[in-house]
Amino acid sequence: MEVLRNISLGQYSTMKLGGMAKYLVIADSLKTLIEASEFAESKKIPLIVIGEGSNTIWRDEGFNGLVIVNKIKGFRQTLENDSGCCIDIGAGEEWDKIVEKSVELKLTGIECLSLIPGTAGAMPVQNVGAYGQDISQSLITVSAYDRQTHKMTILTASDCHFGYRTSIFKNEQHGRFLITSISLLLHKDSPLPPFYPSVKSYLDEHNLVNPGPETLREAVIAIRSSRLPDPRVVPNCGSFFANPTVSLDTLRRLEENYGSIPHWTVDSGERVSAAWLIDKAGFKDYIDPETGIATWPGQPLILVNRSAKRTTDLLMFANKICSEVERKFSIHLTQEPELLP
Ligand SMILES: Cc1cc2nc3c(=O)[nH]c(=O)nc-3n(C[C@H](O)[C@H](O)[C@H](O)COP(=O)(O)OP(=O)(O)OC[C@H]3O[C@@H](n4cnc5c(N)ncnc54)[C@H](O)[C@@H]3O)c2cc1C
C-alpha cells in the first residue's frame, strides 16, 4: 500500500477547494482498503473514505488524518430470471458508466440517474436521486468493511434507513462503514409512466412513445446537459441545498403572498423548490464579487466556483443565501454536499 503525504484536497472535490490531507491512499482493492483502515487505527488518526468528491467540500484547514479514495472496480450480473436481474457493482466504479452498461443490457431502474457524477459506492450515502428515481428503489444490499467490528458486513436496503437525500451512512453510522460494493435489482420490463414532468415534456416534444430505458437515459442526458454545469469544466458540487419540507399552512401562506410555487406533497409535508426560494430571494444569475462564487444561470440551486480560493468564501456566500431565504420566507435551507472533516 502506498501512503501519499501532504496532498492538496482541492483535487479531491469537484468544487476545487480545501486544504491539505496529512495522508491519502488510493484503494483499488479490498486488501488495500483494509490495510489503509488499519494504518489509520495504528496511527490513531481519523479516516474519511471518498469517491470522486462530487458531494464533498473540504475545509480550508485541511484534514489531519487519512483520506481513502475508493477505486474498487467490478460489474457482475448475478441472479437472473424472466423479469429482472441483480448486478453487483464495485464501490469505485464511475456511476454513469454503470447506468450506461445497464441500459445497454436493456435493464430498467436506474436510467433516470444518468449523468450523475460520482462513484457507485457513494450512491447509498445520500440516497442519490433525480427525475423520479432514487437509488433506494433499486438497491438490495450494500457490502462494507465495518470499522467497529473489523469485519466485512452486508446491509440490506432496510438497514440503510433511506430518506430524502439521507441514510444511516450520513447520520447515525457516519464514518463506520467503508462501502466496497452495492447490489441492485433491475428489471426487464419497460419503464412505466408517469414520467417526471421535464422528462415527459422531452418525450412529447420528440414524439417518443413507449420509451425504453435507453430513451429515458437519452432524455435525462439531454435535459441535464442543457441545464447543469459540467463539474470537469465549471467547479461545482451540484445542488448546494436540499429542497425544504414545510407544513401545508406555510405553503398556503407563501402562495397567498407569491402565487403558485413549485412543490411536491411528501409523507412529511410539502416539499418546496429550493431553487425557487433562492431565485425569489434575489440570487438568480448572481455573481458575488466578494467571494468569487456564483449561482448557475437558470439553476440557482447550483453554486459554482468562479474564482474563489477558499472554502470560507463558498460558505460565506452560502450563508448570504440562507440568511436572505430565512429573512424573506422564514424557511431554513440545509446544505446538501458534506463539509469535511
Ligand atoms: C453537476 C452535479 C450534479 C449532481 N446531481 C445530483 C443529483 O441529481 N442527485 C443527487 O442526489 N446528487 C447529485 N449530485 C451530487 C453527487 O454527484 C452525488 O452525491 C454522488 O453520489 C457523489 O459521489 P462521489 O463519489 O463523488 O462522492 P464523494 O463526494 O466522494 O463522497 C460523498 C459522501 O459519501 C461518502 N462516501 C463516498 N464513497 C464512500 C464509500 N465507498 N464508503 C462510504 N462512504 C463513502 C463520503 O465520505 C462523503 O460523505 C450532483 C453533483 C454534481 C457535481
The ligand as a MOL file (V3000), in Angstrom:
LIG
                    3D

  0  0  0     0  0            999 V3000
M  V30 BEGIN CTAB
M  V30 COUNTS 53 58 0 0 0
M  V30 BEGIN ATOM
M  V30 1 C -23.1610 18.5750 -11.5340 0
M  V30 2 C -23.6300 17.6970 -10.3920 0
M  V30 3 C -24.9000 17.1620 -10.4300 0
M  V30 4 C -25.3510 16.3590 -9.3860 0
M  V30 5 N -26.6100 15.8620 -9.4580 0
M  V30 6 C -27.1030 15.1240 -8.4400 0
M  V30 7 C -28.4290 14.6240 -8.4800 0
M  V30 8 O -29.1570 14.8130 -9.4730 0
M  V30 9 N -28.8840 13.9250 -7.4210 0
M  V30 10 C -28.1070 13.6790 -6.3350 0
M  V30 11 O -28.6040 13.0410 -5.3820 0
M  V30 12 N -26.8260 14.1050 -6.2600 0
M  V30 13 C -26.3110 14.8290 -7.2820 0
M  V30 14 N -25.0300 15.3070 -7.2300 0
M  V30 15 C -24.1970 15.0150 -6.0480 0
M  V30 16 C -23.1910 13.8390 -6.2480 0
M  V30 17 O -22.9760 13.5920 -7.5990 0
M  V30 18 C -23.6930 12.5600 -5.5840 0
M  V30 19 O -23.9130 12.7750 -4.2100 0
M  V30 20 C -22.6790 11.4040 -5.7620 0
M  V30 21 O -23.2300 10.2140 -5.2720 0
M  V30 22 C -21.3600 11.6560 -5.0350 0
M  V30 23 O -20.4340 10.6490 -5.4270 0
M  V30 24 P -18.8980 10.7910 -5.0990 0
M  V30 25 O -18.2360 9.5040 -5.4030 0
M  V30 26 O -18.3450 11.9870 -5.7740 0
M  V30 27 O -18.9720 11.0200 -3.5240 0
M  V30 28 P -17.9840 11.8720 -2.6160 0
M  V30 29 O -18.2680 13.3160 -2.7870 0
M  V30 30 O -16.6030 11.4170 -2.8020 0
M  V30 31 O -18.4940 11.4230 -1.1580 0
M  V30 32 C -19.7900 11.8310 -0.7390 0
M  V30 33 C -20.0610 11.2220 0.6480 0
M  V30 34 O -20.1020 9.8060 0.5560 0
M  V30 35 C -19.1020 9.2140 1.3810 0
M  V30 36 N -18.5590 8.0930 0.6230 0
M  V30 37 C -18.1040 8.1100 -0.6620 0
M  V30 38 N -17.7000 6.8770 -1.0080 0
M  V30 39 C -17.9060 6.0760 0.0520 0
M  V30 40 C -17.6680 4.6920 0.3180 0
M  V30 41 N -17.1420 3.8710 -0.6090 0
M  V30 42 N -17.9830 4.1970 1.5420 0
M  V30 43 C -18.5180 5.0050 2.4950 0
M  V30 44 N -18.7610 6.3170 2.3110 0
M  V30 45 C -18.4530 6.8460 1.1010 0
M  V30 46 C -18.0690 10.3100 1.6390 0
M  V30 47 O -17.3790 10.1070 2.8570 0
M  V30 48 C -18.9630 11.5340 1.6850 0
M  V30 49 O -19.5790 11.6040 2.9510 0
M  V30 50 C -24.5250 16.0990 -8.2720 0
M  V30 51 C -23.2130 16.6240 -8.2420 0
M  V30 52 C -22.7780 17.4170 -9.3020 0
M  V30 53 C -21.3760 17.9630 -9.2730 0
M  V30 END ATOM
M  V30 BEGIN BOND
M  V30 1 1 1 2
M  V30 2 1 2 3
M  V30 3 2 2 52
M  V30 4 2 3 4
M  V30 5 1 4 5
M  V30 6 1 4 50
M  V30 7 2 5 6
M  V30 8 1 6 7
M  V30 9 1 6 13
M  V30 10 2 7 8
M  V30 11 1 7 9
M  V30 12 1 9 10
M  V30 13 2 10 11
M  V30 14 1 10 12
M  V30 15 2 12 13
M  V30 16 1 13 14
M  V30 17 1 14 15
M  V30 18 1 14 50
M  V30 19 1 15 16
M  V30 20 1 16 17
M  V30 21 1 16 18
M  V30 22 1 18 19
M  V30 23 1 18 20
M  V30 24 1 20 21
M  V30 25 1 20 22
M  V30 26 1 22 23
M  V30 27 1 23 24
M  V30 28 2 24 25
M  V30 29 1 24 26
M  V30 30 1 24 27
M  V30 31 1 27 28
M  V30 32 2 28 29
M  V30 33 1 28 30
M  V30 34 1 28 31
M  V30 35 1 31 32
M  V30 36 1 32 33
M  V30 37 1 33 34
M  V30 38 1 33 48
M  V30 39 1 34 35
M  V30 40 1 35 36
M  V30 41 1 35 46
M  V30 42 1 36 37
M  V30 43 1 36 45
M  V30 44 2 37 38
M  V30 45 1 38 39
M  V30 46 1 39 40
M  V30 47 2 39 45
M  V30 48 1 40 41
M  V30 49 2 40 42
M  V30 50 1 42 43
M  V30 51 2 43 44
M  V30 52 1 44 45
M  V30 53 1 46 47
M  V30 54 1 46 48
M  V30 55 1 48 49
M  V30 56 2 50 51
M  V30 57 1 51 52
M  V30 58 1 52 53
M  V30 END BOND
M  V30 END CTAB
M  END
